């Protein structure tokens, strides 16, 4: 038993709530999110069983994807030493078992509870989850009447031996080995087929639901023997005493209970949704249960006919014939699920600085859903699903796309790929490049054909014609702000939303949301949010932690018009700053994905065939991988909870990492000195990315190497230690390569500066050559040029490429294709001229898009990869039509 004050990760135990065969349950404080939760600590014997834990973790991932107001949410798993705990929503209030113990529940009180339970069970069944242990003890009724069903699916995920206390009500029974199959659930609430040891399906929950409702109305347990065997025997053989139901029970409910408690599976009610519908239409329980005397009934009928006649004459006299026309049916919210095609999932891979792919985009007319799919081999592309069809269609030419957004007429999709802003006609045709966007952070398309977008991960928003051209400023950074991101146009097509990051633009993971205009430089602060902000049906939609909130908004006055309220929970989050996986159209179509966010990426060693030989550390969001010259350490950039990145160093022998930078700004993209004693990195602590260096031991202070008004990214340190090669962005010709001498006046020297984009420069081991990437051919390709020049250049990649690395002997150049294939090109730079030999594919990399996600060992036989672990049991996309209709319920 855990004592108060015990800490499991970020959770601090407050008190014991209860204990049973499935473990102990504690109230705990989530110190990270400042909320109380329930911790179900698994039995020690269970936690030590690796096979059972593996099965439990698989089931828990599926259960965590459930998102329903009447189902207690599962937040995740926590591990601390030998202790394994399930983190769940803490639900206050008595259980239904406690309420029944006080006596029968009235019909008027029973029906709302039963309806909510049936709705929860129906939703779970639609998502392929069976409760298997539905009983009054697993139903809580809050003070406001809201019902929460607990422990969905845990009877399958957990399996334990019955305790001595009250065996007929023991959780998760396991029968003797002589009985075929395994019985999961509680004896008194098991269906006949479960009691016989057969496999349970959704109809077992329907049976248990009937038992629960029966017990609510009668105040007595339906099946309760002195032993488990006797209880199970009664479940199989005894018919329920329906005459024990109160006289006020409506006939429809009596009939429903008979169908739920039918022992014959084929005759039993087949779906919990039918039970919910029956309860909703049961009507007035008292009038339905008590016959009205004939004389009284005739009197009521005469009065009714008289009133009807008077009303009819009044309507005719007023000429109000339109009152006889049938009123249009009130629109209702319609929910359904959309899954990516087989073997595909929603794109999870983050960009080079933690940018989210934003995999969902609902079209403005609400008729289509665009999503980014990722195949098992790492390939990714855009898909379009018309909501009136059952299949999705891929968009050719959109491989490697990110952050899709629609044109106002729903004909085109804008997206980002390979450092470019592009658009594509969804009816056919190739993508069209509009302008450069090296490290984008989202875009939005106005009805007047203006696209507002964030071309890089720092700086203000830009705008460009939807026909393409040279971008111009759309916003101006405020004091202390480092970036404007995720624009979204309001209905007037002139005003747009965005959020700001930086020391003044947002701290602690919360960001300031502004509304700005295409017509003026003025802006207005609206609110703080934990994610991007969208507009739909008179509301702003945004996240608070993982809860999707809606706040009334006057789009004409550009003012908030009410308090925010939740509309969906457990929305998946990607990237840093956080982006919620949700999208909405102005006409009320909402799409989102629930479940835990991708854990991040994992470092692993692979051989030249792509076979994994070992892993390092745990999965976290990390980018910009670089090995030290001696191969004993590696540097990466890791964001904190507020989305601010720091450099961390891995000890590869021990698999441990330590923090290297601590400034409140963003520190990313490192390069090691030839002797490994120093690291150069970039930081935006002064509003733009400048170059700094620090001893790799972490001792001493940081030294500014280069500071100007441009964004710089260090790429490579020459073997003689005299030069640093870096990319400069934001100049008159876009991305260019410069050399920073580390002696003399340290004045930057242009290396390659053209109207095209040059980046990702890497010195050869002997310092005579530079491999780099240019888009002069219309696509990214890898080239080699002599250093310090002048001279010609040699094309290395055969069909596009980026992110080159040299082998330590200078005889190979490795690079990645757009399809994430790792390539190896044989080269020879020992003479006066450079020679390029055979180019071959090594293996496919499942790695995050953008940034250096691999490095090569000194012998060229192993690769340290920052790869994306495969997602399992990913939740489908939830689509809600007319989502605001639910607000009236």
Buried (B, 14 or more C-beta within 10 A) or exposed (E): EBEEEBEBBEBBBBEBBEBBBBBBBBBBBBEEEEEEBBBBBBBEEBBEBEEBBEBBEEBBBBBBBBBBBBBBBBBBBBEEEEBBBBBBBBBEBBBBBEBBEEEBBBBEBBBBBBBBBBBBBBBBBBBEBBBBBBBBBBBBBEEEEBBBBBBBBBBBBBBBEBEEEEBBBBBBBBBEEEEEEBBBBBBBBBBBBBBBBBEBBBBBBBBBBBBBBBBBBBBEBBBBBEEBEBBBBBBBEEEBEEEEBBEBBBEBBBEBBBBBBBBEBEEBBBBBBBBBBBBEEBEEBEEBBEEEEEEEEEEEEEEEEEEEEEEEEEBEEEEEEEEEEEEEEEEEBEEEEBBBBEEBBBBBBBBBBBBBBBBBBBBBBBBBBBBBBBBEEBBBBBBBBBBEEEEBEBBEBBBBBBBBBBBBEBEBBBBBBBBBBBBBBBEEEEBBBBBBBBBBBBBBBBBEEBBBBBBBBBBBBBBBBBEBEEBEEBBEBBEEBBBBBBBBBBEEBBBBBBBBBBBBBBBEBBBBBBBBBBEEEEBEEBBBBBBBBBBBBBBBBBBBBBBBBBBBBEBEEBEBEEEBEEBBBBBBBBBBBBBBBBBBBBBBBBBBBBBBBBBBBBBBBBBBEBEEEEBBBEBBBBBBBBBBBEBEBBBBBBBBEBBBBBBBBBBBEEEEBEEBBEEBBBBBBBBBBBEBEBBBBBBBBEBBBBBBBBBBEEEEEBEEBBEEEBBBBBBBBBBEBBBBBBBBBBBEEBBBBBBBBBEEEEEBEEBBBEEBBBBBBBBBBBBBBBBBBBBBEEBBBBBBBBBBBEBEBBBBBBEBBBBBBBBBEBBBBBBBBBBBBBBBBBBEBEEEEBEBEEBEEBBBBBBBBBBBBBBBBEEBEBBBBBBBBEBEBBBBBBBBBBBBBEEEE
